[in-house]
């Protein structure tokens, strides 16, 4: 299954958006995978993940600049994948 993320967000020059995600019941709060989002247009960022998960997972967005995370305080969201 492919999950597509589109985020409407305007960044400053040199910034990028990183998508962090994990299985919701992983038990480890630091067990996130990271995926850099791609600049899609003047207003949107885009990312895709392919997963075989049939479970609930959490994700949130971060702003990266100069190789380090600058903002990591966006709300966690959940997606429940069922067959």
PyMOL commands that set and color helices and strands:
alter all, ss='L'
color gray80, all
select strands_A, chain A and resi 2-8+15-23+33-36+38-39+44-50+56-65+68-71+77-80
alter strands_A, ss='S'
color yellow, strands_A
deselect
rebuild
show_as cartoon
